[in-house]
């Protein structure tokens, strides 16, 4: 390596007109003995992970020798030598990059790095072209995108990990707001101090209230880019891409949290639910690596673009509600169902209990919540409620179980004191007044309405006990 470095300098630079900085590096290499490296003053500052060094000329300490004009010009002339192709990125004619830079930090990818462009087997090649010639990208463009992506992947404020999806984001102009995705959508660092937590909360509050407060971050009217990378063996696949105005993205993200809002949020949860938390709620056993990269990409796209959620998320959320017993997960899953109902099915939904809602699925969910609360009041300390035993059937095929639930509820009501029994009977009567029959099967959107009605009613029973149980006259 030492001899090759010295030979490269002699090949690229004329000794008659050699740059002062290059001459100094050459003199150092001639005098330096690799075998005596361990005795040099700087040897202790290097280890196996950081063997890269740079040189600075004493007479010009403000820049590295590799940044001097003579060095840059020589490298540019050497890079542009040889056959040229039209670069797919810049449109300029340059020698093609045979191998593309390795990207490190893509979740699920090889530790040695993954490539965005790779033709490592004959089956991937066409027309007799080899390696990078199949998708010609200039050497300078390949170096530029590889360097930029590796920097973004290493910066916590510019990176999100969403299951098997790694997301990086940046603005066309430097602005404090360009890192808002890490504040709003990412999990807080485990080593975050109280001061850092407070600062992050202030940034989030300032950004989300900017339309009302008029306090707009500097340079927020700039282009904004979001790239999602998914692992694919030795490659990285582009799973999602977003570009647009940063100010518009902030407004749509604010709308996302408005659509997610729901009464009954457990006190241990933050007001703005992070995407990793939502993904853990819908993932089997809470393991986000079990999810396809399409799922986090779809959630991110819905938040940034203001669009629909894929029906897959609705199915996953309903499935997890059948088995999850954690209050935080139930809240997150019901909030996702509310977003799906609003955006996918144009169903009007409210943040809290809607006593005027007449659609049967919502009322069946409310009725199920009342049956459960009556059982809990009648059998204090019970570990298994009707929800644990009948939720899946009640939400999907109500006609099969609501007769059984009604009979069980009669037994539970007889065990209550008179005031409590009357309260539940009035509430059940009000809910049943809008129910004509119990269908054999509910569609996925109707199951979502059932879950929302259940959550609203159960929250009301605990937080507004009196007002959640009006008489029939008050409800009319």
Secondary structure, 3 states (H helix, E strand, C coil): CHHHHHHHHHHHCCHHHCCHHHHHHHHHHHHCCHHHHHHCCCHHHCCCCCCCCCCEECCEEEEEHHHCHHHHHHHHHHHCCCCCEECCCCCCEECECCCCCCECCCCCCCCCCEECCCCCCHHHCCCCCCHHHHHCCEHHHHHHHHHHHHHHHHCHHHEEEECCEEEEEEECCCCHHHHHHHHHHCCCCCCCCHHHHHHHHHHHHHHHCHHHHCCCCCCCCCEEEEEEEEEECCEEEEEEEEEEEHHHHHHHHHHHHHHHCCCCCCCCCCCCCCHHHHHHHHCHHHCHHHCCHHHHHHHHHHHHHCCCCCHHHHHHHHHHHHHCCCHHHHHHHHHHHHHHHHHHCCCCCCCCCCCCCCCHHHHHHHHHHHHHHHHHHHCCCCCCCHHHHHHHHHHHCHHHCHHHHHHHHHHHHHCCCHHHHHHHHHHHHHHHCCCCCCCCCCCHHHHHHHHHHHHHHHHHHHHCCCCCCCCHHHHC
